[in-house]
């Protein structure tokens, strides 16, 4: 592609020397604070560390998206396969170093996976006659042939992540930098991807992944790196053979130690005679189903027989959720877990009946329903409504407690942020937080409204152990003391075992 030195073998996939980066020119806190790190080419390296320590920012700086699109790089040098990143064009960087974001929705430009791959290949000036062959080969490699022409908005979070991985694979970048690649994937899909990444390594390419949970990676990773605050390197050269030597460091940094099991104390009993949520669904439809009427719910009876066969993701769901209970919903990626949560918000079509606090769901006006049921999405950035962390909580308090004084509102907002370790970021934009921090902020925003039902879509996504424990302890207390009903989806059996009263598995017919 005309970029100097791209085909030359290099010992390091990337090297960073003394990186200092922050989002504000005169900010007091460096997101990356004198970071130096080198990763070997042709290996699988996993980078871990506490939420907000700068892992994702490091990837964005390495690929050139930052500071080109925001922030200030005060000092430091970056070399990709021995080449100074400043000497490379955007397409040259993409050939050497491609990134999969934590939030796949921010990365897609087109409406289907096939068109997305074409767009990627066009940007790399791939010959048109070669594109179909590359796309078909990639789809077979990832087992995604059936998803190529579906609308991206209808794919599950896990399917979208696999789609982004497929795009990076098709681009044949020499280094794939993956930010939480298994966050929305079930164990089976995660192992399929790992076997694929093993083949990528065998082809001579480099894989660098950010992940909080290392259980999947241990049999595959050549090296694990632990970062501390400010992205500073605390340990390198960790492998499955010597990881036990670093257990205390993992625990001190609040990072999951592989295969760690941690019990949770029993929450107080909360007794209430009536079920909070009663679900009797004959068929639950994909969120892109066409309805003849505006409102979901029973209006799905109008869906034709052919559409029912094509769009139904789940059938014959009969469930009851008690006040004060915590329920985990598990199942393969794309089975319909998120769609089920959306149905409880009257945002997905179904045939049958859902009753919230004893009333049929279609009897609720939206504002009334949302005052009873709150949700935290897989990608919490999609639900923020302000440009400041403290304002996000304060605005939620004002919405659900009209007439509260501004002083009392701000006081409560700061108390809540302190409880989740977010007070130090109160003047930041929510969009500048890490994915784990964004999730905690979204949970706080919902809980400040005192809803009776909390829906959590993949709450472990982007969370380190310490942050996850603190968040779930708070939720568990509210369930036991206030009767909060919690329904969360997850692919993490350990989290379900630790925090849920019961587990429900969804399967396709």
N, C-alpha and C positions, 0 to 999 in steps of 0.2 A: 504493500500500500504506500510505498514511498517514504515511510517513516524510518529515520536513521536507526540502524541497529536492532530492529525488531526481531529479526530471525536469528540473532546471535544468542547462544546459550549463556545463561547467567546463573551464578550460584544463589542469588537472592531474587525472589519474586518481587519483593519491595523492601526498601529500607527507609526509615524515617529517622532523622537526626534532630534532636532538640526542638521539637514542635511546640509552639506556644500559640494557641488559638482561643479566641473568645468571640461571643456574639455581639457584644457592645464594645465600641472603640475605647471608651473610658471605664469599662466594667471592672469591678474589683475581683471578679472570679474568672480564672482561666479554665475553660472547659478541658482543654489539653494543656497541661502544665509541664513543659520541658520533657516531652515524650520522645524516647528513642527506642526503636524496635525494628528488628530485621526478621523476615520470614523466608525460609528456604524454598526454592523453586522445586516443583514436582512433588510436593508433600501435601498432606492434609493437616492443617493447623487449626486448633480451636482456641478462641480468645474468650475468656470469661471474666466476670467481675461484678460488683454490686450495681444495681440499677442507678443510672445517672452518672456513672464514673467516666463516661466519654467514649465507650466502645463504638457506638454507631457514628458519632461525630468523627472518630478516627477514620472510619471507612469512607465517609463523605469527603474528608480532606485528602485522603490518599488518591481517590479517583478524580479529584479536581472540581467536584461540584461545590465545595467550599474551599476558599472564600470567594470563588467566582460568583456564587449566587447568594452570598450573605456572610456576615461575620468578618473577622480580621485575623489574619495569620501574621503574628508579630515577628516570628522567627522560625527557622527550621528549613531543612532540605529534604525533599522526597525524590527517590529514584525508583523507577519501575523497570525491573530487569536491567538495571545498570544505567538507565537513561533518566536524566533530569526531567521531571514531569513538566516543567515549564517549556521544554523543547517539543512537546507533543501536542498535536491537534486533538480535538474532541474525538474524532474517529480513531486516531492513533491510540489514545488512551483506552478506548473501548476494546480495541483488539488486544490490549495487554491486561486490562483490569476492568472487570464489570461487576456491578453491585446489585444484589437483590435487597430491596428495602424491607424494613419490618412490616410496613403497611403496603401490600401489593396494589391496593386501589390507587395509590399515588404514582404508580409506575406505568400503568397501562395508558396508551394513547389512542387505541382503536377500540372497536366494539366486539370483536371476536378474536380468539387466540390465533387463528390462521392469519388474519389481517395484521395482528400485532407482530407476528414473526416476519411477515413480508415487510412491514415498516422497519423493523430492526435490520433486516438484510439489505434493504434499500439504502439505509444510512451508512452501511459499510461497503456500498457500491458492488454488491454481489450481482453477478450476471443473471438476468431474469430467467434464462433457460435452466439455471441450476436451482432456483428457489424451491420449486415443487418437490424435487428430490430431497433437499435438505429438510424441508418441513415434514415430509412423510417419514423420513428416517428418524427425526427427532421425536415425532408423535409416537412412533412404535417403541422407541427407546424408553419413553416415560409412560407408556400405556395410556395415552391420551387421545387416541384417534377419535373417539366418540365426542370429545369436547372441542374439537377444532373449530366447529362452526356454530357452537352455542353462544348466545350473548354472554359476555363476561359478567354482566350484572346478575346473571342467574347462577353463577358458579358459587360453590361454598368457599370459605376462606382457605381451606386446605387445597382445593382445586386451583384457586388463583395462585397460591404459592408454587404449586407444581408447574403452573403455566409460566410464571416468571422464570423458574429454573430452566424450563424448556427453551425459552427465548435466549437465555444466556448460553445454553449449550449450543443452540443453533448458530450463535454469533462466533463460536469457536475462540472465545477470549482465552488468553493464556493463564489468567488468574481469575477465579470466581470468588467473590467476596460475598458471603451469604449472612444476612442479619436475621437471626432467629428463624432458620429455615423450617423447623418442625413445629412451630408454635401452634398451628392449626391442623396438624396432620395426626392421624391415628397411628399407633405403633406399626401396623402392617405397612402403611404407606411410607412411614419414615424409614423403615428398613429397606424398602424398595428403592427409595431415593439414595440411601447410603450405598447400596450395591452399585447404583448408577454412578455415584461420585467416585467410588473405587475404580470403576472403569475409566472415568475422566482422568484420575491420577495415573492410571496405567498408560494412558495416551500421552503422558508427559506434561499434563496441565497441573496447575496448582489450585488447591481449594483452601480458602480461609473462611472460617465460620465463627460468628458470635453466637454463643448459646449459654443459657443459665443451667441447663440440665445436661450432664455429660454422660449419662447412662448409655444413650444410643451411640455416642462417639467413641467410647473407650476401645472397642475392637478395631476401629478404623483410623483413629488419629495418630499421627506421627509425633505430635507435640501439642501440649496444652499450655497456654499462657494465662497468667492471672494479672489483671490490671487493678490498681487501686484508685483512690480519688485523684481526679485530674488526669486520668489515663496513664499514670506512671506505672511502669512495669514492676511488679512485685516478685514474679517468679516465671522462669521459662524452663524448657526441657522436661516438663512433666509428662509422663507416659503411664500407661496402664500398669507398668511394672513397678513404678516408684511413687505412684500417687498417694499411697498411704503415708508417706513421709510428709505430705503437705496438708494433712487433714486439719490441723489446728489453724493453718492459714486460711483455708476455706471457711471454717467456722467463724474466725475472727472478722473476715470480710463480709459475712452474711451471705455467702454463696453456697448453693446446694453442693453437698458432698455426695458423690455417686452412691446409690443404694442406701442412702441414709433414711431411716425410718424415725418418725417423731410422733409420739402420741399427743392427743389433745384432751384436756380435762373435760369432764361432762358439763354441759350447759344446764342451767336450771330448767325444770319442766315448765311448759306453758300450756295450760289446758283451756281449750275452747271447743264448744260442742260442734259448731258448724264448720264444714270444710271451707277453707279460704278460696280454693280454686277447684272446680270440678270440670273435667274434660271428658266428653264423649264424642269423639270424632270418627266418622266413617271413612273419610278420606281427606288428607291434607295435601294441598297443591303447591307446586313451585310458585315462587313469588312473582313470576312473569305471566301467570295465568290471566287470560282475558275474561273479564266478568261483564255481564250485561247491566249490572247495577253498580252504583258507586261504592256502596258499603260492602266490606267483606263479610265473613261469617256465613250465615245461612244463604246469602246471595249466591254462594258457590253451587247451590242446587241447580242454578241455571247453566252451569257448565255442561257442554254436550258430552255424550258418551266417549267420543274419540278423544276429546281433550282430557277426560278423566283418566283414560288409560295412559295418555302421553305425559300428563303433568303431575299426576299423583305421586308424591314422594313417600308418604306414609299412610297406612290404612288401619282402621280398627284400634284407635287409641282410647283407652278407658282408664283414666287416672284421677286420683284425688290427692290434693296437697293440703295438709293441715296447717293451721296457724302455728308459727314457731318452729316449723320443720325446715330442714335443709336437705335438698334433693339434688343429686348429681345425675346428669344425663350423659351417657356415653354412647359411642357408635362410630363407625367409619366416617371419614371425610365425605361430605356430600349426601349423607343419609337423610338429612332433614332436621337436624338439631336446631340450627338457627331459625329455620322456617317455623318450627314449632313455637319458639319464643316469640316470633313476630305474630303468630296467630293469637297468642295471649294478649297482644297489644292491639288486636283487630287490624293487623297490617298484612295478613296473609289469608288467602281464601281456603275455606274448608267446608265440608258438608257434615252436619251434626250439630253439636251444642257445646258451648263453653260458658260456664257460669263463674263469675267473679264476685266473691263475697255474697253469694246467694242469688245474684241477678244475672240473667242472660247477657252476654257481652254486647249484643247489638242494641241493648237498651241504654247503654252509656253514650253520652256525648264525649268526643275526644278528650277535652280538658278534664272532665270528670274521671274518665278512665285513667288518664295519666297521673291524676292525683292519688290513685290507688296502686298503680303498677308503674315501677321505674325499671329502666333497663340500662345496662352498660354494654355497648356494642363490642364486637371483636376488635374494631379499630376505633378507639374512643375519640380520636381527633375529629371524627365525623359528627360528633354531637356537641362540640364546644361552640359557645355563642358569644364569647367576649375575647378580648386580646390581652387579658391579664389574669394570672392564676387566682389572686384574691377576689377579683371581680366575678370570676366564674362561680365561686361559692356564694358570694354575696348576692348575686343576681338570682340564684336558685332560692336562697332564703327569702328574698323579697317576693318572688313569685308565689311561694306557698304560705308566706306569712305577711300578707298586706297590712300595712300600718306599723310595722316594726320600725323603731327609730334607727337612724343611720349609724349612730354610735353602737347600739346593741348589735346591729347586723354585722358591722365590721369586727366587733369583739368576738362574736360567735364564729365568724369566718376564720379568724386567726387561730382560735382554739381548735377548730376542726383540722386546719392545715398542720398545726403543731402535732396533733395526734397521729397523723400519717407521714410525718417527717417531710412535709412540703413547705413549711413556713418560710424557709430560707429562699424559696423560689417565688414568693408571693408577688413580686414585681415583674416576673418573667411572663412572656407569652406562653399560653398552654402548648402551643405548637413547637416550642423550643425544648420542651421536656422530653425525656426518654419515653419509650413506649410503656415501660413499667410505671413511671411516674404519671404519665397521662391516664393510665388505667386507675390508679389510686385517686387521682383528682376527679375522674368521672364518677367513681363510686361515692366519694364524698358529696359531690354535687347532687346525686340522686338521693342519698340518705338524708341530706339536709332538708329535703321536702317531706320527710316523715311518711313516705308511702308504706303501705302494708305489705306489698309484694315486691321483691327485688329479683330481677332477672339478670344473670351474669353470663355473658357469652365468652367462654375461654378466659377465665380470670387469671390463669397462670401465665398467660402470654406476656413475655417481657419482664417477669417478676423474678427478683432474686429471693432466696429463702427467707431472709429477715423481713423484707417488705411484704411478702405473701403471708407470712405468719401474723404480722401485725394487722394486716387488712382483714384476714379471716377471723382473728380473735375478736375484732371489733364487730364484725357482722354476726358472729356467733353469740356475742353478748346481747345484741339487739334482738336476735331471734329468741333467746331464752328469757330476756327481761321484758320485751315489748311485743312479742308475738310476731315479729317480722318473718314472713314466709320467703324462703330463698330457694330459687331454682337456678342451677348453674350447669352449663355444658362444659365438658372437659375431655381431653384425651389422656389425662394423667391419672392412672389408677391410684397412685399414692395419695394424691390430693383428695380424690373421692373417698378413699379409705379414712383419711385423717379427719375430714371436716363434714362429711355428709351423714345424715341419719339413714339414708338408703340410696341405692344406686339403681338406675333404670337404663337398660340397654335398648337402643333403637336399631332395628334391622330392616332392610328392604325385603319386600315379599319375594 
